[in-house]
Amino acid sequence: MSARSAAPSNDSVPERSRATDSDQTVAKIVAVAAALFAQRGFVGTSTQEIADAAGVVKATLFYHIGTKEELLGRVIHELLDTGTTRWRSVIDRHRDATAPETIRAMVREHCLIMSEHKDAVAVFGDELRHLTPGRREQLTREWDVYRGLLEQVIVRGVRHGELRDTDTRVLTLAVLTMLSNNYRWYSPGGRLSAIEIGDVISEILLAGLLVGPRSRN
């Protein structure tokens, strides 16, 4: 066996292990920050409280993330990145589906994301205003990508005669406004699951938009 094809030396294992530990530390800090920001607000939460809850020293927080504002931005960015990735996956799986079927699946996925990342969703809804204009503008562009995915499906539905001809931008914003406020009343373990809530919302939404007989999954 040549030197090139030899197995990696043991020297590289600790480096990979350190990288994994670092990723886990960052993930824990972000999750803890999301929970504290959601409970106490950005202004009411100190970096020391975040570090204590995450089980790290404050210097570790600054090393991995930076300032408290950068941490707030990280919480929201990761939420939007997760949402965009999962909506793209839904659209890809529904390439041959009708627009109403795709919208129903997207609403379900949004509600699942809301249930899985309730703290981050609350932070996005309530704490975005505390970011500097530049960072807020960047995250707004990321939100626009998420919004655009839904609008593309709605536009396709109108063009194909599956949805009523209406102002697609206004409709998209109205749907997202309704979906984005679910965190204010959603209760994990409540009477309805996240998917069941998504189905109710889809039924209400599509009842006034479908052209011809309504269809279900």
C-alpha positions in Angstrom: 0.0 0.0 0.0 1.3 3.4 -0.9 1.8 6.2 1.5 -1.1 8.1 -0.2 -3.6 5.3 0.3 -2.6 4.6 3.9 -5.3 5.2 6.6 -5.3 8.6 8.2 -2.9 9.0 11.1 -4.2 9.0 14.6 -3.0 12.6 14.8 -6.1 13.6 12.7 -8.6 11.9 15.0 -8.4 14.4 17.9 -8.8 17.2 15.4 -12.1 15.7 14.1 -13.2 15.1 17.6 -12.5 18.7 18.5 -14.5 19.9 15.5 -17.4 17.7 16.6 -17.2 19.0 20.1 -17.1 22.5 18.8 -20.3 22.0 16.7 -22.1 20.5 19.7 -21.1 23.4 21.9 -22.3 25.9 19.3 -25.6 24.0 18.9 -26.1 24.0 22.6 -25.4 27.7 23.0 -27.8 28.6 20.2 -30.6 26.4 21.6 -30.1 27.8 25.1 -30.1 31.4 23.8 -33.3 30.8 21.8 -35.0 29.5 24.9 -33.8 32.4 27.1 -34.6 35.0 24.5 -38.1 33.6 24.0 -38.7 33.5 27.8 -37.1 36.8 28.9 -36.5 38.7 25.7 -33.2 39.8 24.2 -32.8 42.8 26.4 -33.7 40.9 29.5 -31.1 38.1 28.9 -27.4 38.6 29.7 -24.5 36.8 28.1 -23.6 35.5 31.5 -27.0 33.9 31.9 -26.7 32.2 28.5 -23.2 30.9 29.3 -24.3 29.6 32.7 -27.4 27.8 31.2 -25.2 26.3 28.4 -22.6 25.1 30.9 -19.8 27.1 29.4 -17.7 30.1 30.5 -18.5 33.4 28.9 -15.2 33.4 27.0 -16.3 30.2 25.2 -19.5 31.9 24.1 -17.6 34.9 22.7 -15.1 32.6 21.0 -17.7 30.4 19.2 -20.4 33.0 18.5 -19.3 36.6 19.3 -21.6 39.2 20.8 -25.1 38.7 22.1 -26.5 40.4 19.0 -24.5 38.0 16.8 -26.1 35.2 18.8 -29.6 36.6 18.2 -28.8 36.7 14.5 -27.5 33.2 14.6 -30.7 31.9 16.2 -32.9 33.5 13.5 -30.6 32.6 10.6 -30.6 28.9 11.6 -34.4 28.9 11.8 -34.8 30.5 8.4 -32.1 28.2 6.9 -33.9 25.1 8.3 -37.3 26.4 7.0 -36.0 27.1 3.5 -34.2 23.8 3.2 -37.3 21.8 4.3 -39.7 23.8 2.1 -37.4 23.1 -0.9 -37.5 19.4 0.0 -41.3 19.5 0.1 -41.5 21.2 -3.3 -39.1 18.7 -4.7 -41.1 15.7 -3.4 -44.3 17.3 -4.9 -42.9 18.0 -8.4 -45.8 16.1 -10.0 -48.5 17.3 -7.5 -51.0 20.0 -7.9 -50.4 23.5 -6.4 -53.1 22.9 -3.7 -51.5 19.6 -2.7 -48.1 21.3 -2.5 -49.4 24.2 -0.5 -51.1 21.8 1.9 -47.8 19.9 2.4 -45.9 23.2 2.9 -48.3 24.4 5.5 -47.9 21.1 7.3 -44.1 21.4 7.2 -44.2 25.0 8.5 -46.3 23.9 11.5 -43.9 21.0 12.2 -41.0 23.5 12.1 -42.9 25.7 14.4 -43.5 22.9 16.9 -39.9 21.7 16.7 -38.3 25.2 16.9 -41.0 27.1 18.9 -38.4 29.2 20.8 -36.6 30.3 17.7 -39.9 31.1 16.0 -40.9 33.3 19.0 -37.5 35.0 18.9 -37.9 35.7 15.2 -41.4 37.2 15.7 -40.6 39.3 18.8 -36.8 40.0 18.9 -35.8 40.8 15.4 -36.1 44.5 16.0 -33.1 44.4 18.4 -30.7 43.7 15.5 -28.7 46.4 13.8 -30.2 47.6 10.5 -27.6 45.7 8.4 -28.0 42.4 10.1 -31.8 42.8 10.1 -31.7 43.5 6.4 -29.7 40.4 5.8 -32.2 38.2 7.7 -35.1 39.9 5.9 -33.6 38.8 2.6 -33.4 35.3 3.9 -37.1 35.5 4.9 -37.9 36.8 1.4 -36.4 33.6 0.0 -38.7 31.5 2.3 -41.7 33.6 1.3 -40.7 33.3 -2.4 -41.0 29.6 -2.3 -44.6 29.7 -1.3 -45.4 32.5 -3.7 -43.9 30.5 -6.6 -46.3 27.6 -5.9 -49.3 30.0 -5.6 -48.4 31.6 -8.9 -48.1 28.2 -10.5 -51.6 27.3 -9.2 -53.1 30.5 -10.6 -51.5 30.0 -14.0 -52.7 26.4 -14.2 -56.2 27.3 -13.2 -56.0 25.3 -9.9 -56.4 28.4 -7.7 -58.5 31.5 -8.2 -56.9 34.4 -9.9 -55.9 36.8 -7.2 -53.1 39.0 -6.1 -50.5 36.4 -5.4 -48.2 38.6 -3.3 -50.9 39.8 -1.0 -52.1 36.2 -0.6 -48.6 34.9 0.2 -48.1 37.6 2.8 -51.5 36.9 4.3 -50.8 33.2 4.6 -47.4 33.7 6.1 -48.8 36.2 8.6 -51.3 33.6 9.8 -48.7 30.9 9.9 -46.0 32.9 11.6 -48.2 33.8 14.6 -49.0 30.2 15.5 -46.3 30.1 18.2 -48.3 32.5 20.3 -51.0 29.9 21.0 -49.6 26.5 19.9 -49.2 24.1 22.8 -47.1 21.0 22.4 -49.1 18.0 23.6 -52.4 20.0 23.1 -55.6 18.8 21.6 -54.3 19.0 18.0 -50.8 18.0 16.7 -48.8 20.3 14.6 -49.8 18.4 11.4 -53.5 18.5 12.4 -53.2 22.3 12.9 -51.6 22.5 9.5 -54.5 20.6 8.0 -57.1 22.9 9.6 -55.2 26.0 8.3 -54.9 24.5 4.8 -58.6 23.7 4.8 -59.5 27.2 5.7 -57.0 28.7 3.2 -57.8 26.5 0.2 -61.6 26.6 0.8 -61.7 30.1 -0.8 -59.0 29.5 -3.4 -59.7 26.3 -5.1 -61.2 26.3 -8.6 -63.7 23.4 -9.1 -64.1 20.4 -6.8 -61.8 20.4 -3.8 -59.4 17.5 -3.4 -57.5 16.1 -0.5 -54.3 14.2 -0.1 
